[in-house]
Amino acid sequence: YYTVIDSRLRNGNGGVVSWRNLLTIDSVDHGKLNAVRHANGRDWWITCWHKSYTKYRRCLLDPSGVHDFGWQQIATFRSDWSYGQSFFSPDGRRFAAVTFSAPRNKSRIDILDFDRCTGLFSNRLQFFTPLENTPSLGLSISPNSRYLYVSSSRDILQYDMQAANIPSTCDTVAHWDGFIDSTIVNAFWPVAFWTHQLAANGKIYISSANSSNYMSTIDNPNERGIACNVQQHSVHFPARTFRTVPNFPNFRLGPVDGSVCDTLGFNAVNSHSPKETGGFIKVVPNPTNGMVYFENMPPQARLVFYDVLGCEVLCTENTPQVNMQFFPKGVYFCSIFAENNRLLQTLKIVKIE
């Protein structure tokens, strides 16, 4: 089932419009619900693995609602694999999942290509992790979409997804250092590794396999081997968490420029109705080597510029133009917020020399 929420109700606090809307009468697997932006840069593909691990459910979310595209068959045999985590690469081109089989005491990795136009998977690669007798349940992909990270409760593995032989690139980049959360009275709960989440600052955050006030991070996930810099129990929270982290898709992913699905004519990553701004906000010139001008900019708007790692590089208010002359060459994202701090639109801007 799915629920529809209108964020405009209750003075902007949001309210439920409808609930228990039936999507499928078959069973999907827990921990495998994902979303990735459609190649048009606006809509979303929502996918989830079937409990048998033989097929994927595909749904499309667009301004008119949720549309069921049914199952895509991936394999012909039923599997006893269960638990784990799945993740789309930040560029939306690859999909990976790790699952654990209790009867076999092994963990399996699946890597597939993904077509953001059709929502179809292809080129499935399967292999086992070298870790036995301990479930590998956490998974994430680096911001540059190259490195795959998989964790058991005691180890973090790295794979190079650009290699011709991906399984052969397996590298153990961290092993549990023995840290115990001493804030929990009368309990022996190691702060080890569980589920992952790539954050907007370019770091990967990893929850603990036990109830804990701590999380670990991979500070430089774009780097090969131990240079990725795993920092164990480096984040301390005032309250305990247990095994889980929020599941955020890549909201900054734009359209596939030049593809048959790039049909909307703008590079907006998250656009509200053009009625709010007198038309979709546009930035010119783009690419730029200096000044950029924002068309249809609403009054009192706030602009926040991010680099490709999600790090904020500039914040300015109530201005229709920005000088990017001293920005390093590269790709940037500019999020435009209304006066009530609501995101209106995100634009991709290319800075050239």
N, C-alpha and C positions, 0 to 999 in steps of 0.2 A: 504494500500500500504506500501511497504518498499523500502528503498534506500540502495545501496551498495556503500561503501566508501573504497578506497584503501589508507591506511595511508602512503604508500611509495611514492606516487606521489607528485609532486611539492616540491622536495627536503625535503621530510619528513613532509610537512605541510598537506598532504592528499588531495584527490580529489574525486569527485563523478564519479563512473564508470557507474552506471545505476540508474534510478529512476522510480517512479510510477510502481513498480513491484507488480502486483495484488496478494494479499494473500487471501482475502475473499470478497464476494459480500454482505455479511450480516453485520449487525450493531453490534459493540461492545460498551461496556460502557466506559465512560471516567473515569479516575482515577483508573482503575483496571488493568492496564497493568503491568505484573510482569515477572521476569525471575529467574530461579534457576538452578544451575548446575546439569547436568545429573549424574547418579551414576557412570559413567566411569571417572569422574573427569575432563573431557575436554569439552564436548558438553554442550549446554544449552537448557532447556525447557523454552519456552515463552508462557505465558498463559494470557488470558483476558476473563472477564465475558461478556456474551451476554447482550444486552440492556434489555432483558426480565427477566434476573436473573434466567434463567432455565438451562443454559448450559455454558460450558467453551470451548473456542477455544484453541487448543494445537498445538504448532509448535515446531519443533526441529531445532536448529541451530548447524551445525557441519562444519568441514572445507570445505565441498563441497557446502554449502549454506543453505537455509531455506527450511524445509520440512513440509508440512501441514498435520497434523494428524486429522484434522476435529474437530467436536464438541463432547464433552462428556456431555450427558444429566444428569443433577443433580436433577432437579425437573420437575413436569409435569404441573405446573400452572404458568401463567404469573403474574408478580408482578408489583406494582406501586412504588417499591423502586428505589431510584436513589441517585446519589452523594455519596461521601465517599471515602474510601481508603482501599487498601488491602496489604497484606504483607506475605511473606514466613518466617517461623522461620529460624534463622541462621543455624540450623542443617539440614534444607531442608525437615523435616518430617511433618511439620504442615503448614497449610495455614489459614489465617483469613482475614475477610473483615467486614467492618462496612458500612451500607447504611442507608439513611434517607428517610422516606416517608413523603412528605409534606401533602398529604391528611389525613394521620393518625397522624401526629405530633409525630411520634415515630422513634426510631433508632433501627436497628436489627443487631446483630452480627452473623456471620457464621464462624464456625471453622470446617475444614476438614483435614483428613489425606492425605498425598501425597506420591506416589510411584515414586522415582527418576529414577527407571529403565523404567517404562512404561509411566510415565507422567499422571497417572490416579489419580483422587480424590476419596475419600471414607469416610464413617462414618460422614456424615454431621450433625453438631449440630447447632441449631438455637435458639436464645433467644433475648429478648428485653433488652435494657439498662433501668435503672430506671429513666432516664432523659427524661422528656416530655416537649413539647413546645420549645425545643431548639435542633437543629440538632447535632448529634454526627458524626463527619466527619473525624477525625484523628485517625490513628491506627498504632501501632508498636508492636514488640515483643522483649523481653530482650535478651542480648547476650547468656545467657544460655538456651534460647528457652523455658523458663518456664512461664514468666509473660507477659500477654497481657495488653497493655495500649490503652485505648480509650479515646478520648477527645471530649467534646462539646466546644462551644465557651467560656464557663465559668468554666468547671470542667474537671479533669483528673481522670479516673477510672482505677483500676488495677484488673485483674483476674488471678487466678492461674490455668494454663492449665494442671497441673499435678493432680489436685483434681478430685475426683470421681464426684462431683457436681460443675462444673465450675461456673454456674451463682451465686451460693450461696457465692462464695468467693469475690464478688464485694466489692471494698473498694475505697472510694474517697480519693485520695492521694494529691489532690491540688484543691483549688478553687481560681478563679481570685481575686487578691488582690486589684483591683481598679486602677491599674496603667494606666495612660494616656500618650501617646507619645506627650510631650510638644513641640517637634521640628516641628510639623505640625501645621502651622498657621491657625487660624479660623476653626478648626475642632476638634470634640470630638471623638477621635478614641481610644478605649481601646486596650491595648496590651494583648489580650487574647490568645486562643489556636486554632490551625487549624491542618494542616497536619504534619506528623512525618517523621523522617529519623534517623535510627540507624547508627552511624558513626564508623570509625575504632578505635577510642579511647574508645569505649564502652559506650559512652553517647548517649542519644536520643535527637535530636534537634527538636523543635516544632515551626512552623511558627505562625504568628499572624493572627487572623481573619480579620484584617484590614491592610491597608497600614501602614508600620511602619519600623523604623530602628532597631527594636529589635527582638530577638528570645529567647525562653525559653529552658531550658534543664532539662533532668532527669539524674542526675549525677551518680546514683548507681542503674540502672534499674534491677539488679539481686537480689535486696533486697526486702523483703516483706513489704507492707504497706508504711507508711511515711518515712521509712528508705531508700526508693528509692531516696529521696532527690531531689524534684522538685525545680529548681531555676528559678523563673519567671523573664522575661525580663533581663536575665543575660548576653546575648551576644548583643553587639552593633555594627551595621554596618555603614559604611560611606554613604551608599545609602539605599533607601527603598525597601522592598520586599512586595509582596502582596499574602498571603495565600499559596504559593507554596514552595516546597523544591525539590532538585534533587531526582530522583528515582534510587538509586544504589542497585544492587543485592549484594550478598555476594561473592566477588571475591576470598575469601580465603577458600571457601568450597571445600574439596577434594573428592575423590571417596568414595563410600560405600565399604570399605575394605571387601573382602571375598564374596561379592554378585556376582550373575551371570552376572552383568553388569560391574564388575571391571575387564575389559579385556585388558586394555592398558599397564599394567605392570609397571606403574610409578605413583608416588604420586604428579604429577605436577598439580598445580592449574591454571596456565596460561602459556602455552608453545607455543613458536614460532617454526619455522621450525628447525629441528636438523641440517640443513646445516649451520646455524649460529654458532653452537658450536661444530661441529664435532660429533654430537650425543646428545641426551637428557642429560642434566646435572643430575648426580646422587650423592647422599650423602651416605657415609658409614663410620662407622656402623650406623645403624638406627633400633632400639633404641640405644642410646649411654649413657655412664656415664662420658664422657670426650671429647676427641678429635674427630672431625668429618672431613672427607676428601671429597672434591668435585671433582668428575670426569667429564671430558669434559668441564672444566671451561674455558671460553674464556679469553683472556688477557685483562687487565684493567677493569675487572668486579667489581661491587660494591655489597656487601652483606648487606642486612638489615634484622635483626631478630625482629620478633614481638611475643608477647605472645598471648594467646587466646582472649584477650580483644582488640587486635589490637594496643597495646601500644609498641612503639619501645624500644627494650632493648639493641641492639648493631648494630653498623654500621661499616663496615670495607671494605677496598679496596684492590684489586689485591693480594688476598691470596687464595690458594687452600685448606687451612685448618683453622679450628677455634677450640679453646679450650672452650668447654661448661661446664667444670668441676664445675664452680661456679654458673651456672644457677640453679635456684630452679627446683625441679622435676616437669615435666608437658609437655604439648604439645606446640611446637613453630612452627612458619612459617618463612621461610627464602626466601625473594624475591631477585632475582638476576637481576641486571640491567647492560645493555651493556654500552659501553663507552659514547654513546650518550644519556644516561639516559633513555633508552627504556627498559621496563620490558621484560626479556627473559623467566623467569620461576619462580614459587613459589613452594617450597618444604615443606612438613610437616615433622618435626623432633621431636621425642619423647625423652625427657631427663629423664633417670632413675637414681636412687641413686647409 
